[in-house]
């Protein structure tokens, strides 16, 4: 049959030409895209398509036994996806995602629920090909419809974080039961394609007749390596390893999630929690308090080897732990006041007298990584910064940021003189021991905390502020109240950690963008609303290669530092771990393991026979 005859055929009018053209389109589309088992932000994935397991796992791992953990505070919900309630610890164990990241690469994702991925060179869309064996705990298969439903549910009713994180996703479409396509907006960042794989897949058949936006203690249906076995609200949650877990033999899961049970007990007080650990009430503890690390882990159990105390180096960005100013409070709108308060905190004295010299001062929002700014702006940075010179502090261009340093004595005289000079020059005055702004506002505020052990650190800071006429008070509240006040921005100053990754991107909108400043539940807790910061956040997100990402992140970091939005604290370059000596673990640790979350899941109980 000639082509001309085919075109005149009545069959054409019946739709065959449409089918033929659709097939041709699919063929062209396939030529322009690649189907892969993994996606790297830059370069190539470390592990080939036929890899057996991650290098930080072990083929010697056996299933069985239990591990007892602890958490401080309380919990009142099993739905960690919404901005209500205080979710229980370790809920991530119950949900699988489209892809999972490896912890020995900066930013590479490997297919999990998605058996493979397909995308074009410009990363303007991605198709996830779902594993047909993937299923929820109740036996229902995981389908493309579940993925579409999960995405829309999280955007519409989930924590505001999701709306900011997935702002560049234009549409999510189920192509068939096992293929789902994410379409992106124009000029999308390279990262957007990867972060869609982080989506937790929720079961539509479970949630469609429930109120997702509310906190709940109903045990949800998941798909991950563990399911919730029992709950004692606010006191304990028990996770049970799933029998016949659909991804048991998946290369991203081999050698991981080995304990039959993971038990998390809750303690309201950290001192009580430590004593419980030393009495054998739970098995593993990551110590965040340097004084306790230096003084509390000793005695017969350590000497005999029954308890192990060790430090494991890591290469994670430390982020920014700091006292943060809430700019929604009018007194903190003045950069000169914020800068002066920065001089009051005496890190050197604190580190020597309270921390046993265990820490280093944090000098960047991306500390302990190549993304941290240093020195003066590079020529590449200046290209980004020069258009905004008149909207930025001059110090951005002329001074290297350095957190104030002291002699480490008890008076911090030089820095206090500097702080007073800044305030005097800005028009502040002291009357009857009270500092007043040039507008006549009394400079007084509350420092909100939930951990009573932090009071010993905050008290000298508050005492030093008083020497300048600044009246600061410490308010310690319970964990639930603290979380709710943070979500509603109901605080003046607090101490938090602003965590960062080796591949910053869309989440920066939630941290710094003006659109998040008035959104309750967002992570823009500082309340920054600055057009230059907005522009630099977009530069970070749109970076098309590693070098441009470094440049944009350096510029953003530099501007944030010179705006004096926080009083930087300290960081450590190792995990401080204490545990009872009844576990085995792989010889190799994960290079990039924030909080030692993944590392613990590669351990297994001693003296157990394999259950397989």
C-alpha positions in Angstrom: 0.0 0.0 0.0 1.5 3.4 -1.0 1.6 6.2 1.5 -0.7 8.3 -0.7 -3.3 5.5 -0.8 -3.0 5.1 3.0 -3.8 8.7 3.5 -6.9 8.4 1.4 -8.1 5.3 3.1 -11.2 5.4 5.3 -9.2 3.8 8.0 -7.5 7.0 8.6 -10.7 8.6 9.5 -11.2 5.9 12.1 -8.1 7.0 14.0 -5.2 5.0 12.7 -3.3 8.1 11.7 -3.7 9.4 15.3 -2.3 6.2 16.6 0.6 6.2 14.1 1.5 9.8 14.9 1.3 9.0 18.7 3.7 6.1 18.1 6.0 8.3 16.1 5.9 10.9 18.9 6.7 8.3 21.5 9.6 7.1 19.4 11.0 10.6 19.0 10.5 11.1 22.8 12.3 7.9 23.6 15.2 9.0 21.4 15.5 12.3 23.4 15.4 10.6 26.8 17.4 8.0 28.7 16.1 5.2 31.0 18.3 4.7 34.0 18.5 2.9 37.4 20.0 6.0 39.1 20.3 9.8 38.7 23.2 11.9 39.9 23.0 15.6 40.4 26.3 16.0 38.5 28.4 13.4 36.9 27.6 9.7 37.0 26.3 7.4 39.8 28.9 5.5 41.8 27.0 2.2 41.6 26.3 0.4 38.3 22.9 -1.0 37.3 23.8 -4.5 38.6 25.2 -3.4 42.0 24.5 -5.7 44.9 24.5 -3.4 47.9 25.9 -0.1 49.1 29.5 -0.2 50.3 28.6 0.9 53.8 26.5 -2.2 54.3 27.7 -5.7 55.0 27.0 -9.2 53.6 27.5 -10.5 57.1 24.5 -8.8 58.5 21.7 -11.1 59.8 18.1 -10.4 60.6 16.7 -10.7 64.1 16.8 -9.3 67.6 15.9 -5.8 68.7 17.4 -2.4 69.4 16.1 0.0 72.0 16.4 3.7 71.3 15.3 6.9 73.1 13.8 10.2 72.2 13.4 13.3 74.3 10.1 15.0 74.8 6.8 13.4 73.7 4.6 12.7 70.7 0.9 12.9 69.9 0.6 11.9 66.2 1.6 9.3 63.7 1.2 11.6 60.8 4.5 13.4 60.2 3.4 14.9 56.9 1.3 17.8 58.3 2.0 20.8 60.4 -0.1 19.7 63.3 1.0 17.7 66.4 4.3 16.4 67.4 5.1 13.3 65.3 6.6 10.1 66.7 10.3 9.4 66.0 11.4 7.1 63.2 8.2 7.3 61.2 10.2 7.3 58.0 10.8 3.6 58.5 7.2 2.8 57.5 7.2 4.5 54.1 9.0 3.8 50.9 9.9 6.5 48.3 10.2 6.4 44.6 14.0 6.6 44.9 16.5 6.6 47.7 19.8 8.4 48.1 23.1 6.7 48.8 25.0 8.0 51.8 28.5 7.8 50.2 27.7 10.2 47.3 26.9 13.9 47.6 23.5 13.6 45.8 22.6 10.5 43.8 19.3 8.7 43.9 18.7 5.1 43.0 15.3 3.6 42.1 13.3 1.9 44.8 9.5 2.0 44.2 10.5 3.2 40.8 12.3 0.3 39.1 13.8 2.8 36.6 13.5 6.4 35.5 13.4 8.1 32.1 14.1 11.7 31.4 15.5 14.0 28.7 18.8 15.8 28.7 17.2 19.1 29.7 15.6 17.5 32.7 12.2 19.1 31.9 10.3 16.0 32.9 10.7 12.6 34.3 8.8 9.3 34.0 9.0 6.9 36.9 8.6 3.2 35.9 7.2 1.6 39.0 8.3 -1.8 40.2 5.3 -4.1 39.7 6.1 -6.0 42.9 6.0 -2.9 45.1 3.1 -3.1 47.6 1.7 -1.6 50.7 1.7 -3.4 54.0 -1.9 -4.5 53.5 -1.1 -6.1 50.2 -2.4 -3.5 47.8 0.0 -2.8 44.9 1.6 0.6 44.7 0.4 2.3 41.5 0.9 5.5 39.6 -2.4 6.7 40.9 -1.1 6.4 44.4 1.9 8.6 43.4 -0.3 11.3 41.8 -2.6 11.2 44.9 0.3 11.5 47.3 1.8 14.5 45.5 -1.4 16.4 45.4 -2.3 15.5 49.0 1.0 16.8 50.3 0.8 20.0 48.3 -2.9 20.7 49.3 -2.9 19.5 52.9 0.7 18.7 54.0 3.3 20.8 55.8 3.9 24.1 53.9 7.4 22.7 53.2 6.1 20.6 50.4 4.6 23.5 48.6 7.9 25.3 48.6 10.0 22.2 47.9 7.9 21.2 44.8 7.2 24.6 43.6 8.7 23.9 40.2 6.5 20.8 39.5 3.8 21.9 36.9 1.9 18.6 36.7 1.9 15.0 37.8 0.2 12.5 35.5 -0.4 8.7 35.6 0.4 7.4 32.1 -0.7 3.9 33.0 -0.9 1.9 36.2 2.9 1.6 36.5 4.2 4.8 34.9 3.9 8.3 36.3 5.2 11.5 34.7 6.3 14.7 36.5 6.3 17.7 34.2 8.3 20.8 35.3 8.0 24.5 34.8 10.3 26.4 32.4 14.0 26.9 33.4 13.7 24.3 36.1 16.6 23.5 38.4 18.6 20.3 37.9 17.7 19.3 41.4 13.9 19.2 40.9 14.1 16.0 38.9 15.9 14.3 41.8 13.8 15.6 44.6 10.6 14.3 43.1 12.0 10.8 43.8 12.0 11.6 47.5 8.2 11.6 47.5 6.8 9.2 50.1 4.1 7.2 48.3 1.0 7.1 50.4 -1.9 4.7 49.9 -4.9 6.4 48.2 -7.2 3.6 49.3 -6.4 4.3 53.0 -6.3 8.1 53.1 -9.1 9.1 50.7 -11.8 8.6 53.3 -9.8 10.1 56.2 -8.9 13.6 57.3 -5.2 13.8 56.3 -4.8 17.3 57.7 -5.4 16.3 61.3 -2.9 14.7 63.7 -3.9 11.1 64.6 -2.7 8.1 66.6 -4.4 5.7 64.2 -1.7 3.3 62.8 -1.4 4.2 59.1 -0.8 1.8 56.2 2.8 2.1 54.9 5.1 0.3 52.5 8.5 0.5 54.1 10.7 -2.1 55.9 8.9 -1.6 59.2 5.3 -1.1 60.3 4.1 0.2 63.7 3.4 -2.6 66.0 2.3 -0.7 69.1 1.9 2.8 70.5 1.8 4.1 74.0 1.1 7.8 73.3 3.9 10.1 74.4 5.8 7.2 76.0 6.8 4.5 73.5 6.5 3.4 69.9 7.5 0.0 68.6 8.3 -0.8 65.0 8.2 -4.4 63.7 10.2 -5.6 60.7 7.8 -6.5 57.9 7.6 -10.2 57.0 8.0 -10.6 53.2 8.8 -7.0 52.7 8.5 -6.4 49.0 12.0 -4.8 48.7 13.8 -7.2 51.0 16.3 -8.2 48.3 16.5 -4.8 46.6 20.1 -3.7 46.3 19.3 -0.4 48.1 17.9 -2.5 51.0 20.4 -5.4 51.3 22.3 -5.4 54.6 19.9 -2.8 56.1 17.0 -2.7 58.5 18.2 -5.9 60.2 16.5 -5.7 63.6 13.2 -7.5 64.1 12.0 -4.7 66.4 13.0 -1.1 66.9 11.7 0.3 70.2 11.8 4.0 70.9 11.2 5.1 74.6 10.5 8.7 75.4 12.1 10.7 78.3 11.1 14.2 79.3 14.4 15.0 80.9 17.9 14.4 79.3 19.6 13.7 82.6 17.0 11.0 83.4 17.5 9.6 79.9 21.2 9.4 80.3 20.9 7.5 83.6 18.4 5.1 82.0 20.9 4.4 79.2 23.7 3.7 81.8 21.3 1.3 83.5 20.7 -0.6 80.3 17.2 0.6 79.7 18.0 1.4 76.0 20.9 0.5 73.8 22.2 3.4 71.7 22.8 7.1 72.3 24.2 9.9 70.2 25.5 12.4 72.7 25.1 16.1 71.8 26.2 17.5 75.1 30.0 17.9 75.3 30.0 18.1 79.1 28.2 14.7 79.4 30.5 13.3 76.7 33.6 14.3 78.7 32.4 13.3 82.2 29.4 10.9 82.2 30.7 8.0 80.1 33.2 6.2 82.4 33.3 3.4 84.9 33.3 -0.4 84.9 31.0 -0.8 81.9 33.3 1.2 79.8 36.4 -0.4 81.2 35.1 -3.9 80.7 33.9 -3.2 77.1 30.3 -3.8 78.0 29.6 -0.2 76.8 31.4 1.4 73.9 32.2 5.1 73.6 33.5 6.3 70.2 33.7 9.2 67.8 33.0 8.6 64.1 34.2 11.4 61.7 31.8 12.5 59.0 31.8 14.9 56.0 28.3 16.3 56.5 27.7 20.0 56.1 27.2 21.1 59.7 24.6 23.8 58.8 24.0 26.7 61.2 23.3 26.1 64.9 22.6 29.5 66.3 20.5 31.9 68.4 18.1 33.2 65.7 16.4 36.6 65.7 12.7 36.7 64.8 12.6 39.7 62.5 8.9 39.9 63.0 9.7 41.6 66.4 10.2 45.3 65.5 13.3 45.7 67.7 15.2 43.1 65.6 14.6 45.0 62.3 17.7 47.0 63.1 20.9 45.3 61.7 23.1 47.3 64.1 21.3 45.9 67.2 21.6 42.4 65.8 25.3 42.9 65.0 25.9 44.3 68.5 24.2 41.3 70.2 26.5 39.0 68.1 29.5 40.5 70.0 28.0 39.7 73.4 28.1 35.9 73.0 31.5 34.7 74.1 32.1 31.4 72.3 35.8 31.0 73.4 34.9 31.2 77.1 31.9 28.9 76.6 33.9 26.3 74.7 36.7 26.3 77.2 34.6 26.3 80.4 31.4 24.5 79.4 32.3 22.3 76.4 35.7 21.0 77.4 37.0 22.7 74.1 35.1 20.1 72.1 33.8 22.4 69.4 34.8 24.8 66.6 33.0 28.1 65.9 30.5 28.1 63.1 31.4 30.7 60.4 28.9 29.7 57.6 25.4 28.5 57.0 27.1 25.7 55.0 29.9 24.9 57.5 32.2 21.9 56.9 31.6 21.9 53.2 32.9 23.4 49.9 29.7 25.5 49.8 30.8 27.7 52.7 31.9 31.2 51.7 35.3 32.6 52.7 37.5 35.6 52.1 36.1 38.3 49.8 33.7 37.7 46.9 35.3 36.0 43.9 34.8 37.5 40.4 32.0 35.0 39.7 30.3 35.9 43.0 30.6 39.6 42.2 28.7 39.1 38.9 25.8 37.9 41.0 26.2 40.5 43.8 27.0 43.8 41.9 23.5 44.4 40.6 22.3 44.6 44.2 25.2 46.6 45.7 22.9 49.4 46.9 20.5 47.0 48.6 23.3 45.2 50.6 25.5 46.1 53.5 28.8 47.4 52.2 30.7 44.8 54.3 29.5 42.1 51.8 32.0 43.5 49.3 34.8 44.8 51.5 35.0 42.5 54.6 35.6 38.8 55.3 32.9 37.6 57.6 34.3 36.4 60.9 32.1 35.6 64.0 33.4 37.8 66.9 36.2 36.1 68.8 37.3 36.8 72.4 40.3 36.2 74.7 38.2 33.6 76.4 38.3 35.3 79.8 35.2 35.9 81.9 34.6 39.5 81.0 34.8 39.6 77.2 35.8 43.2 77.5 36.9 44.1 74.0 33.8 42.6 72.4 31.5 44.3 74.9 33.2 47.6 74.1 32.7 47.0 70.4 29.0 46.2 71.0 28.5 49.3 73.0 30.2 51.4 70.4 27.9 50.0 67.7 24.8 50.8 69.8 26.1 54.3 70.6 26.7 55.1 67.0 23.3 53.8 66.0 21.6 56.1 68.5 20.7 53.7 71.3 20.7 55.0 74.9 20.5 53.6 78.4 18.1 55.0 81.0 17.9 53.5 84.5 19.7 50.4 83.3 17.4 49.8 80.3 18.6 50.1 76.7 16.3 52.0 74.3 16.3 52.2 70.5 16.4 55.5 68.7 12.6 55.2 68.3 12.2 54.8 72.1 11.5 51.0 72.1 12.8 49.1 75.1 15.3 46.4 74.0 13.9 43.4 75.8 13.1 39.9 74.6 12.5 36.3 75.5 14.9 33.5 74.7 12.6 30.4 74.0 14.0 26.9 74.7 12.7 23.4 75.3 15.9 21.7 76.6 16.6 22.7 80.2 20.3 21.6 79.9 20.8 24.5 77.5 20.1 27.0 80.3 23.7 26.7 81.6 24.9 28.0 78.2 22.3 30.7 77.8 22.6 32.1 81.3 26.1 33.7 80.8 24.8 35.2 77.5 21.7 36.7 79.1 23.9 38.1 81.9 26.2 39.7 79.4 23.3 41.3 77.6 22.2 42.9 80.8 25.5 44.7 81.0 24.5 46.6 77.9 21.0 47.3 79.3 19.3 44.6 77.2 16.8 42.7 79.3 16.6 39.1 78.0 14.7 36.3 79.9 14.9 32.6 79.4 11.6 30.7 78.9 11.8 26.9 78.9 8.6 25.1 77.6 7.7 21.5 76.9 8.5 20.0 73.5 4.9 20.2 72.1 4.5 23.9 73.1 7.9 24.7 71.7 7.1 23.1 68.3 3.7 24.9 68.1 5.3 28.2 69.0 8.0 27.7 66.4 5.4 26.9 63.7 3.4 30.0 64.6 6.5 32.2 64.9 5.6 33.0 68.5 9.0 33.8 69.9 11.6 36.6 70.0 14.8 34.5 69.9 15.5 30.8 70.1 18.3 28.4 69.4 17.8 26.0 66.4 19.9 24.2 63.8 19.4 25.2 60.2 20.5 22.0 58.5 22.0 21.9 55.0 23.0 19.3 52.4 25.8 19.0 49.9 23.3 19.9 47.2 21.2 22.9 48.3 18.2 23.6 46.1 14.5 24.0 46.4 14.4 23.8 50.2 16.2 27.1 50.3 12.9 28.8 49.5 11.4 27.4 52.7 14.4 28.7 54.7 14.9 32.2 53.2 12.4 33.2 50.6 10.0 36.1 51.4 7.0 33.9 50.3 7.7 31.7 53.3 8.1 34.5 55.8 4.4 34.8 56.6 3.5 31.1 56.0 2.9 29.4 59.4 4.8 26.1 59.6 7.5 27.2 57.1 11.2 27.0 58.0 11.7 30.7 57.4 11.6 31.1 61.2 13.8 34.2 61.1 11.2 36.0 59.0 13.6 37.3 56.5 11.9 39.2 53.6 14.7 40.5 51.4 14.6 40.8 47.6 18.3 40.1 47.2 18.1 37.0 49.2 15.1 35.9 47.1 17.1 36.4 44.0 20.1 34.5 45.3 17.9 31.6 46.4 16.7 31.4 42.8 20.3 31.4 41.6 21.1 28.4 43.8 18.0 26.6 42.6 18.7 27.3 38.9 22.4 26.4 39.0 23.2 24.1 36.0 26.5 22.7 37.1 28.5 22.2 40.3 30.7 25.3 39.8 27.7 27.6 39.4 26.1 26.0 42.4 29.2 26.7 44.5 29.2 30.3 43.3 25.6 30.9 44.0 25.7 29.3 47.4 28.8 31.3 48.4 27.0 34.5 47.4 23.8 33.5 49.4 25.9 32.4 52.4 27.9 35.7 52.3 24.8 37.9 52.2 23.0 36.0 55.0 26.1 36.3 57.2 26.5 40.0 56.7 22.8 40.6 57.4 23.5 39.3 61.0 20.4 37.2 61.2 21.8 34.9 63.8 24.3 34.6 66.6 26.4 31.6 65.3 27.1 28.7 67.7 29.4 25.8 67.2 29.8 22.5 65.4 31.6 19.1 65.6 33.0 17.1 62.7 32.2 13.7 64.2 29.3 11.7 65.6 29.7 10.9 69.3 28.2 7.5 69.9 27.7 5.4 73.0 26.1 2.0 72.9 25.9 -1.3 74.7 28.3 -3.8 73.1 25.7 -6.2 71.7 25.8 -5.2 68.0 27.9 -5.8 64.9 28.3 -3.2 62.2 29.9 -2.9 58.7 33.6 -2.2 58.4 32.9 0.9 56.3 30.8 3.9 57.6 28.7 6.1 55.3 30.6 9.2 54.4 27.5 11.5 54.4 25.2 10.3 57.1 23.5 13.2 58.8 22.8 12.3 62.4 24.0 8.8 61.9 20.5 7.9 60.7 21.4 5.5 58.0 24.5 4.1 59.8 22.5 2.6 62.7 20.2 0.9 60.2 23.1 -1.1 58.8 23.9 -2.6 62.3 22.7 -6.0 63.4 22.4 -7.9 66.7 25.3 -10.2 67.8 25.0 -14.0 68.1 22.0 -14.4 65.9 21.5 -16.9 63.2 20.2 -15.6 59.9 16.5 -16.0 59.4 16.9 -16.6 55.7 
